Amino acid sequence: MRVFGLLSLVFSLLFLAGCVTRTGNVGNLQSFSAPALEAKWIRDGEPIEFEEALWYPADGIEGLMDSEVYHVGEYKGTQVFIDKLDVRPYERLYTKYGKNQFRYFEKEKQP
């Protein structure tokens, strides 16, 4: 009787362990770290030089998930992104500001 009870317990634990395993893309989503403090050059309003143009930081922040942006490079040690749906010529560039928060940069307007 004890052997049957022990076997039942072992099979129950194995069954439950199989139920809690993760499947799919859980834990494998794209993720970028956010700086503790935004770079001084951004706060000072300095532009990003990207593809032979100047892109100036805006006062606005956009709510985007990491999976919605594409990393296109770095500028002065800061990661630079575009919206995954954007195509050239890009409308905006982004730097990560916080969790799901990206500061956007707009191209200098030509006269």
C-alpha positions in Angstrom: 0.0 0.0 0.0 2.8 2.4 0.8 4.6 1.7 -2.5 1.3 2.5 -4.4 1.0 5.8 -2.4 4.7 6.7 -3.1 4.3 5.9 -6.8 1.2 8.0 -7.0 3.0 10.9 -5.3 5.9 10.7 -7.7 3.7 10.5 -10.8 1.6 13.5 -9.5 4.8 15.6 -9.0 6.1 14.7 -12.4 2.8 15.6 -14.0 2.6 18.9 -12.2 6.2 19.7 -13.1 5.3 19.2 -16.8 2.4 21.6 -16.5 4.5 24.5 -15.3 7.2 24.4 -18.0 7.3 27.4 -20.3 6.8 27.1 -24.0 6.7 29.5 -26.9 8.5 32.8 -26.8 8.2 33.4 -23.1 11.5 34.8 -21.8 12.9 35.2 -25.3 11.4 38.6 -26.1 13.8 41.3 -27.3 14.8 43.5 -24.4 17.0 46.6 -24.2 18.3 48.1 -20.9 17.3 51.6 -19.9 19.9 54.0 -18.5 19.5 55.1 -14.9 20.0 58.7 -16.1 19.5 60.0 -19.6 22.8 61.1 -21.3 23.8 64.7 -20.7 24.1 65.4 -24.4 20.5 64.5 -24.9 19.3 66.7 -21.9 21.4 69.6 -23.4 19.5 69.3 -26.7 22.5 68.1 -28.8 21.5 66.3 -32.0 22.3 62.7 -33.2 24.3 62.6 -36.4 22.7 59.8 -38.3 22.9 59.1 -42.1 24.4 62.5 -42.8 21.6 64.4 -41.1 21.1 66.0 -37.7 18.3 64.6 -35.5 17.2 66.8 -32.5 15.7 65.5 -29.3 12.0 66.4 -28.7 10.4 67.0 -25.4 8.1 64.1 -26.0 8.3 60.5 -25.0 6.6 57.6 -26.8 5.4 54.4 -25.2 6.9 51.6 -27.2 7.7 48.0 -26.2 11.2 46.8 -26.9 9.7 44.4 -29.5 8.4 47.3 -31.5 11.8 49.0 -32.1 14.8 48.0 -34.1 18.4 48.8 -32.9 20.2 50.7 -35.7 23.4 51.7 -33.9 24.9 53.7 -31.1 25.7 57.4 -30.7 28.0 58.7 -28.0 27.5 55.4 -26.1 23.7 55.6 -26.3 21.6 53.0 -28.2 19.7 54.4 -31.2 16.5 52.8 -32.5 13.8 53.2 -35.2 10.2 52.0 -35.1 10.1 48.5 -36.7 7.4 49.7 -39.0 9.3 52.7 -40.3 11.1 52.7 -43.6 13.7 55.0 -45.1 13.6 57.9 -45.0 12.9 57.5 -41.3 10.5 59.8 -39.6 12.0 59.5 -36.1 14.9 58.1 -34.2 14.6 56.9 -30.6 16.7 56.5 -27.5 15.5 54.4 -24.6 14.4 56.6 -21.6 12.8 54.0 -19.3 10.7 50.9 -19.4 8.6 51.1 -22.5 9.6 54.8 -22.9 11.6 56.1 -25.8 12.6 59.7 -26.4 12.1 60.6 -30.0 14.4 62.6 -32.3 13.3 64.5 -35.4 15.4 65.4 -38.4 16.5 69.0 -38.8 14.1 70.8 -41.1 15.6 72.0 -44.3 14.7 75.6 -45.3 
